[in-house]
Amino acid sequence: MRRFLTVILISALTGISLLAQQRYYLFSEFKPGEILLKGYSRPERVLMNIDAMGQRIFYFQGETLMELTNASMIDTLKVNGMKFVMKEDLLCEQMAWQNDTVYVNWKFKNVNKGSKGALGATTQAKVEVLHSYEFTPATPFPVTDWHLYSEDGDGSGVEVWQRKNDNTYFFYADGAEYKAKRLKDLYTAFPQQAPALKAYVKEKKYTMENAQEALTVIAYLKSLLN
């Protein structure tokens, strides 16, 4: 374990710092996992969890909570039946989808739809990007509205937010790797297939903000290449 801790440059966290930082763990409890570093043939086994908000990896060394601070040295990470790899410094789940392999960096953003005044008019929009994971593509993270009220509680300072997926998808086609966050990325990368893909998306009313729909769109695109 000493070799492992030295190589990946982890740092211990004090009890005070843990309380001061808000985390959203992927699992309800720390799970047995394996981390294989680049250049090594044997993985290290630890109790671990993933901060779903900040894409940070935590594990226990004895009773001390530690953070893996050099994720770029990870070859593969396995925990709770899931396999993760690094793609362009992004932690991605390697998953099977319709007889193919897709890599997904799960992430969501909170979009401020505006602030409602006393008469209910919505003004000003802003975006706050947050990191998270949604590991069940069959039931993608729902698009929901939530409200932040002013302290006086009279409704005059209500901010309306909407949470949306902002995932990045990596996949292989024609021997090359592609990355996409938006439908426009797919249209640009595959101009010959773009007309048919646009028609398919319009008919199905699919968007890349829905994880299941995004994966289905990528699978359809690859079918056009065959």
Secondary structure by P-SEA (a helix, b strand, c coil): caaaaaaabbbbbcaaaaaabbbbbccccccccccccccccbbbbccccccccccbbbbbcccbbbbbcccccccbbbcccbbbbbcccccccccccccbbbbbbcbbbbbccbbbcccccccbbbbbbbbbbbccccccccbbbbbbbcccccccbbbbbbbbbbbbbbbccccbbbbbccaaaaaaacccaaaaaaaaaaaaccccccaaaaaaaaaaaaaaac
